[in-house]
């Protein structure tokens, strides 16, 4: 059994399969806490957690915040719009100031890849990556793996298709690392401009044949088309994307009858997914939200106990 | 070389449990009120065995729960993150007599964490504590109601308890390390 010895959670790439499984097992216990009448445990009582969200986020921040409160931590929310970062303070100075308040854990969301690794290099506090640029979103990958394992009973040997905007997606990168380490076969599919072949180097397959990608899948993980990150048009129009790669009712007919649909949210109804599929029994979307809370509680718990060698950048 | 002293073998462990079960039955005349909750991990095995023996005495086994106290401990930073086992208490503990079962009673901190955790599940009428081994060195005002064996120890000694359920044999050993 792998013990947890990490002080930070910066990425999935540097975790072992054993560490990922330990985090998922721990999350199972925390999910049970959320199903009790009293949903709070004292594990992080007296600890201070700062949510440093330099890039806007609603669902991830709310999920982390509730996870922290359910662990009895004191929580400070720090958003870019209403902060000294707007006044020209550097990220390093902001983080140092937060640490001077004796913050124990800093949860950071930042548009620059590697920002959490940078903080971890000089802070005494633990750092949790809540999404850094197009690099990684480790807690999303853990909650996706947790959801798959809960629904299917295993991850090893499953075919997982990730469909959509891979190039700009930190969710895709973290998912590829986590799922391949746990023995799933991962296939990426989408417009060639958004799914370059170079991803094959991460140990997954790349196809531009959407029917093939859907037909073989046990899990279809849809990614949002991130209009806001696409500076120049990577495909002609959203409606063309839908007609070529959207998960429509017709396309879902060729999927395995027990194939499940996932999406990290927020969903663009009618773009990457038909509205009625999103609301169907096969959609895991709301389970992912519930499981995200449990996974984040588990991560905060594990890093608070970590006493081993500090894990700095991978 | 660490020195191992056998404290309990399979037979004496079973005898200790039988005696504890009879003491529980004697102390709790209204057995319909009694539930057993084992503290992960050894306490869960012991609680199951006690429930079986009590089933023989009462004609009906008491309800059985499992409790992991890791989330309620006060020393998370001192030991590193522990592996958490399931907590399953499939009945309401409010108004019942909860018998907490642990393998080794030492500082009392596990018991304190268990008392806190139970609080979140309801309000028992009373809580009693059963421990297979009491090794002393309490750091909190906690005392077991039922003890299988009292074992005097030095603080740096360790008690290793193994169970057949874990794929071995039943035994408890005192492990003494050479002074450094």
Interface residues (C-beta under 8 A of the other chain):
Chain A: X1 X3 X4 X5 X22 X25 X26 X28 X29 X30 X32 X33 X36 X37 X38 X40 X41 X42 X43 X44 X301 X302 X303 X304 X305 X306 X307 X308
Chain B: X68 X70 X71 X72 X73 X76 X77 X78 X79 X80 X81 X82 X83 X84 X85 X86 X87 X88 X116 X117 X120 X121
